[in-house]
Amino acid sequence: MRYLLVLLLAMPTWADALEELETARKKFEQLDFAGAEEALDRVIAAEPELGPAYEARGRLREERGATQLAAQDMLAASKRGADLWLRAGALFLEVNDYDGAAAAYLGSWNKNRRLDSLHNVAKAYASAGDWKRAIETYERVIKRADAVERSELYMRLGNLRSLAGDHAAGLKDLDFAIEQDTALVRGYQLRGRVKLRMGKQAEALADYNKAVSLAKRQANPHFVLGLAHFDLGQWKQAIQSFERSLALGESQGYTSLYLFLARGRTGEPALQIRAKKELMEFLDNRPKKDGEWFARLGGFLAGDVTEEQLIAEAKKANKHTARERLCEAWGYIGQRAMLKGDVEKARQAFRAAVATKVGTYMEFSTAAAELARLDRAAEGE
């Protein structure tokens, strides 16, 4: 940060701005960050096209936790010559400002044409539920990509098409991606998910198992396979996959929650007692990196947090994060209702989770699968 202020002092600027830059430098060295920021406000007012001044103020704001404002400054600096597009995008994503993130990542893509920038643009649109623009992001460039890039692009495009409701087109894209790269682990997982949505259970599980066979020593494919078994109501198989995932080092957060739920859904008292005991032990010793929101979710399943408290906590976040947290909250409210045998309450909660339209979240997929299973059960009555 100090180097930026020194750099700014060496630039040709208006006399008033130069004086304020010196003030900013002194305030920063005195650890008066608020004073330094105010001085930079005056510099930018005097010279609104001085890109490094926006960067300096952005880094100050990031340091003090004003992430949204920091992101806006990094974007402004990038528009004035700095290459801070990716940093701006990452900061916008931190506060779930998807429009801001998309704008920043598009700037990065226009500058360097790197695929990670493109993926981030599509991710920002998809996170906002704007499937049309997410799909168009890839369609604009996919024919110009090389063979390696094309495989990944079609994989991501296929998943987006399915999330937008066009499962047949999504499956076609995923088939093509896997034809190009037969060891594409994520491709098999996503194609399995699409096939589950289409009701092709056996084919779906074949894809998930193929992903596991390609990465036997990796934890994530076992976890994803467990989710597929969970969505199909195959509790014992789900338990085996979750346990295997944990044994291979999968982060214990959500894996532990789903293992608790799968054990509870078996209806076997011994497994249910073990599930509650291990969940309590995990929550008591959980890593701090899991965050307070995760602690709320775990506490709710353990019976220490009420439904009202969970929903209130979800709504405290900004509009984007609140939508995602409500998807999770309603999903787990539905799961706890199922454990208690309250099917109607579960149905209402699952509908609320699906209504958030956060299609990229596993809680959304699980809620949709639960509703489909409940509907089939009702039809068979």
URDA-V954983 format. One record per pair of residues at least 6 apart in sequence whose C-alpha atoms are under 6 Angstrom apart, sorted by the first residue. I is the first residue (numbers start at 0). GAP is how many residues later the second one is. D is the distance in whole Angstrom. If there is no record, write none. Layout:
I;GAP;D
I;GAP;D
This chain:
4;20;6
16;26;5
19;19;5
23;12;4
23;15;5
26;8;6
26;9;5
27;8;6
36;20;6
50;26;4
50;29;5
53;19;5
53;23;5
54;19;6
54;22;6
57;12;4
57;15;5
57;16;6
60;9;5
61;8;5
70;17;5
70;20;5
70;21;6
73;10;6
73;14;5
74;13;6
77;6;5
77;7;6
84;19;5
84;23;5
88;12;4
88;15;5
88;16;6
91;8;6
91;9;5
92;8;6
95;224;6
97;26;5
101;19;5
101;22;5
104;12;5
104;16;5
108;8;5
108;9;6
121;12;4
121;15;6
124;9;5
125;8;6
130;33;6
150;26;4
150;29;6
153;19;5
153;23;5
154;19;5
154;22;5
154;32;6
157;12;4
157;15;5
157;16;5
158;11;6
160;9;5
161;8;5
184;26;5
187;19;5
187;23;6
188;19;5
191;12;4
191;15;5
191;16;6
194;9;5
195;8;6
207;17;6
211;9;5
218;26;4
218;29;5
218;31;5
221;19;5
221;23;5
222;19;5
222;22;5
225;12;4
225;15;5
225;16;6
228;9;5
229;8;5
230;135;6
230;138;6
234;27;5
238;20;6
241;17;6
259;15;5
262;8;6
262;9;6
263;8;5
298;6;5
313;8;5
313;11;5
313;12;6
314;7;5
326;26;4
326;29;6
327;35;6
329;19;5
329;23;5
330;19;6
330;22;6
330;32;6
330;36;6
333;12;4
333;15;5
333;16;6
336;9;5
337;8;6
349;17;5
353;10;6
